[in-house]
Amino acid sequence: MQKLLVLAVCAVGAVMGSSALAQEAFVGRWAATPAICSMRGGDSPANSALVASDTSLWWYNGYCRIGKMYKAKAVYVQAHCGEKGDVSVTLDAQGNRMRVTWGKAKPEDLKRCN
């Protein structure tokens, strides 16, 4: 009986642990072309990789901390970008592709870096 109880507790822990480790679909490194994936810096979406974590975004425009986040089909973020102020960002990740709208700029189509 005790062995069965231990197995049940382990199974519940495994299920709960795996859901706690789930990442948002937008988390990762993204770029317009594979050649950009390994580059650092850049001054535009065309020559800069977007690095996204669950708490921050780093792109050509600099570092931004994620403030408010709303999830629907896409993820809508209010990014706090230091001296540059707050920026509305839309992250629409679908598999290995993501459409990013940064502020009022035109949407950019990015691919996940390996």
Contacts in CASP RR format, 6 or more apart in sequence:
PFRMAT RR
TARGET T0000
AUTHOR 0000-0000-0000
METHOD contacts of the structure
MODEL  1
MQKLLVLAVCAVGAVMGSSALAQEAFVGRWAATPAICSMRGGDSPANSAL
VASDTSLWWYNGYCRIGKMYKAKAVYVQAHCGEKGDVSVTLDAQGNRMRV
TWGKAKPEDLKRCN
23 54 0 8 1.000
24 54 0 8 1.000
24 75 0 8 1.000
24 93 0 8 1.000
25 75 0 8 1.000
25 93 0 8 1.000
25 94 0 8 1.000
25 95 0 8 1.000
26 52 0 8 1.000
26 75 0 8 1.000
26 91 0 8 1.000
26 93 0 8 1.000
26 98 0 8 1.000
27 52 0 8 1.000
27 53 0 8 1.000
27 54 0 8 1.000
28 51 0 8 1.000
28 52 0 8 1.000
28 53 0 8 1.000
28 112 0 8 1.000
28 113 0 8 1.000
29 37 0 8 1.000
29 49 0 8 1.000
29 50 0 8 1.000
29 51 0 8 1.000
29 52 0 8 1.000
29 112 0 8 1.000
29 113 0 8 1.000
30 49 0 8 1.000
30 50 0 8 1.000
30 51 0 8 1.000
30 52 0 8 1.000
30 98 0 8 1.000
30 100 0 8 1.000
30 110 0 8 1.000
30 111 0 8 1.000
30 112 0 8 1.000
30 113 0 8 1.000
31 37 0 8 1.000
31 39 0 8 1.000
31 48 0 8 1.000
31 49 0 8 1.000
31 50 0 8 1.000
31 110 0 8 1.000
31 111 0 8 1.000
31 113 0 8 1.000
32 45 0 8 1.000
32 46 0 8 1.000
32 47 0 8 1.000
32 108 0 8 1.000
32 109 0 8 1.000
32 110 0 8 1.000
32 111 0 8 1.000
33 111 0 8 1.000
34 111 0 8 1.000
34 113 0 8 1.000
34 114 0 8 1.000
36 46 0 8 1.000
36 47 0 8 1.000
36 48 0 8 1.000
36 49 0 8 1.000
37 49 0 8 1.000
37 113 0 8 1.000
37 114 0 8 1.000
38 113 0 8 1.000
39 47 0 8 1.000
39 48 0 8 1.000
39 49 0 8 1.000
40 49 0 8 1.000
41 48 0 8 1.000
41 49 0 8 1.000
41 60 0 8 1.000
42 48 0 8 1.000
42 60 0 8 1.000
43 60 0 8 1.000
44 60 0 8 1.000
45 59 0 8 1.000
45 60 0 8 1.000
45 100 0 8 1.000
45 102 0 8 1.000
45 105 0 8 1.000
45 108 0 8 1.000
45 110 0 8 1.000
47 60 0 8 1.000
48 59 0 8 1.000
48 60 0 8 1.000
49 59 0 8 1.000
49 113 0 8 1.000
50 57 0 8 1.000
50 58 0 8 1.000
50 59 0 8 1.000
50 100 0 8 1.000
50 110 0 8 1.000
51 57 0 8 1.000
51 58 0 8 1.000
51 59 0 8 1.000
52 58 0 8 1.000
52 91 0 8 1.000
54 66 0 8 1.000
55 65 0 8 1.000
55 66 0 8 1.000
56 63 0 8 1.000
56 64 0 8 1.000
56 65 0 8 1.000
56 66 0 8 1.000
57 63 0 8 1.000
57 64 0 8 1.000
57 66 0 8 1.000
57 77 0 8 1.000
57 79 0 8 1.000
57 89 0 8 1.000
58 64 0 8 1.000
59 102 0 8 1.000
61 81 0 8 1.000
61 84 0 8 1.000
61 87 0 8 1.000
61 102 0 8 1.000
62 81 0 8 1.000
62 84 0 8 1.000
63 81 0 8 1.000
64 79 0 8 1.000
64 80 0 8 1.000
64 81 0 8 1.000
64 82 0 8 1.000
64 87 0 8 1.000
64 89 0 8 1.000
65 79 0 8 1.000
65 80 0 8 1.000
65 81 0 8 1.000
66 77 0 8 1.000
66 78 0 8 1.000
66 79 0 8 1.000
66 80 0 8 1.000
67 77 0 8 1.000
67 78 0 8 1.000
67 79 0 8 1.000
67 80 0 8 1.000
68 77 0 8 1.000
68 78 0 8 1.000
69 75 0 8 1.000
69 76 0 8 1.000
69 77 0 8 1.000
69 78 0 8 1.000
70 76 0 8 1.000
70 77 0 8 1.000
73 92 0 8 1.000
74 90 0 8 1.000
74 91 0 8 1.000
74 92 0 8 1.000
74 93 0 8 1.000
74 99 0 8 1.000
75 90 0 8 1.000
75 91 0 8 1.000
75 92 0 8 1.000
75 93 0 8 1.000
76 88 0 8 1.000
76 89 0 8 1.000
76 90 0 8 1.000
77 88 0 8 1.000
77 89 0 8 1.000
77 90 0 8 1.000
77 91 0 8 1.000
78 86 0 8 1.000
78 87 0 8 1.000
78 88 0 8 1.000
78 89 0 8 1.000
79 86 0 8 1.000
79 87 0 8 1.000
79 88 0 8 1.000
79 89 0 8 1.000
80 86 0 8 1.000
81 87 0 8 1.000
87 102 0 8 1.000
87 103 0 8 1.000
88 103 0 8 1.000
89 100 0 8 1.000
89 101 0 8 1.000
89 102 0 8 1.000
89 103 0 8 1.000
90 99 0 8 1.000
90 100 0 8 1.000
90 101 0 8 1.000
90 107 0 8 1.000
91 98 0 8 1.000
91 100 0 8 1.000
92 98 0 8 1.000
92 99 0 8 1.000
92 100 0 8 1.000
92 101 0 8 1.000
95 112 0 8 1.000
96 111 0 8 1.000
96 112 0 8 1.000
97 109 0 8 1.000
97 110 0 8 1.000
97 111 0 8 1.000
97 112 0 8 1.000
98 109 0 8 1.000
98 110 0 8 1.000
98 111 0 8 1.000
98 112 0 8 1.000
99 107 0 8 1.000
99 108 0 8 1.000
99 109 0 8 1.000
99 110 0 8 1.000
100 107 0 8 1.000
100 108 0 8 1.000
100 110 0 8 1.000
101 107 0 8 1.000
101 108 0 8 1.000
102 108 0 8 1.000
END
